Amino acid sequence: MKVHYFLPVVLLLVSSAAIADPTARDETIAALVRATGLEEMLEQSRQQAREQAGQISDQMLQEVLKGANALTPDQNEAIASASRTFAQSCAETLDVKDAISAWSRFYAANLSDEELKQILAYYTSPVGRKDVAASQAALPQWQAHLAATNSMKMQAAIEKYVADLKQIVAKRGT
């Protein structure tokens, strides 16, 4: 009869032991983030965003200054300061710590602790480290390619939009 009282306790202890240690899981995920170089790649993305924002700022400035009278030194400095602020604010849209936290949650959601350990073993192996190095080396080139491609497509879309608007406005007068 006493066996029936102990059975639920034993089952509870066994099931508790089977539940993964969240600290160990978090440590495995953090090690995976380090091993994959995720933080470095996000920092590269941030730098790329800063550079793109600077280019966009320069283009917008050129548009603003078309047909403008000569600027005073104070105006030139104010414009340069506004450009720097714009580029910095664009780069700050990516919060690296938040991005890593979100990636960790989303990535690990459907992986067991054992699978995470196996993936970590890959990324800490020689071929895994080579994979990470290749990804990090390719990232700036890939981002530059995407930015250039996107810029050309965006410019074409802007030109078409402006032409369409001009056509609509011209028809209004007729």
Buried (B, 14 or more C-beta within 10 A) or exposed (E): EEEEEEEEEEEEEEEEEEEEEEEEBEEBBEBBBBBBBBBBBBEBBBEBBBBBBBEBBEEEBEEEEEEEEEEEEEEEEEBEEEBEEBBEEBBEEBEBEEBBEEBBEEBBEEBEBEEBBEBBEBBBEEEBBEBBEEBBEEBBEEBEEEBEEEBEEEEEEEEEEEEEEEEEEEEEEE
